[in-house]
Amino acid sequence: MAGFINWAKSPAARQYFFSTHFWGPVANWGLPIAALSDIVNRDEESISGVMSPTLAAYSMIFMRFAWRVQPRNYLLFACHATNATAQVVQEARYLNYWHFGGREKKHPLGAKVDDVKEGAKEAIEKVKA
């Protein structure tokens, strides 16, 4: 702990805290915080099936950038790793809800109504033909 306090008082620490290597990732933490908040507070119906994998890919690309840039930007890497993970979880929630029966489990009456609508449409098509 004493080593960190000595470093925090040094000119190198001031240079780091007043650089884009610090403030860029700090500002960027809004994305993963919002994604984590959505995982906890949002219903699966509001998840975008296109935007979640897009944001995950974006974060994976910038994870590589944060790792390859010299000096390595661990704060930016952690930010994008968190966001990529959260977006993959969001996409899994989306797929489960819309394609693997999650919607029917969550709203069983709505699923039956949809089945009745489908049956009515098929009956109308038969009558028309």
Residue pairs with C-beta under 8 A, 6 or more apart in sequence:
7 13
16 22
21 71
21 73
21 75
21 76
22 75
24 73
24 76
25 66
25 73
25 75
25 76
25 78
25 79
26 75
28 76
28 79
28 80
29 79
31 55
31 59
31 79
31 83
32 79
32 80
32 82
32 83
32 86
35 55
35 83
35 86
35 87
35 90
36 82
36 86
38 47
38 86
38 90
39 86
39 89
39 90
39 93
44 93
44 94
44 96
44 97
44 98
44 102
44 103
44 106
45 97
47 90
47 91
47 93
47 94
47 97
48 94
49 91
49 94
49 95
49 98
52 87
52 88
52 90
52 91
52 94
53 87
53 91
55 83
55 87
56 83
56 84
56 87
56 88
56 91
59 80
59 81
59 83
59 84
59 87
60 80
60 84
62 76
62 80
63 77
63 80
63 81
63 84
65 76
66 72
66 73
66 74
66 76
66 77
66 80
67 77
93 102
96 102
97 103
97 106
103 110
103 111
104 111
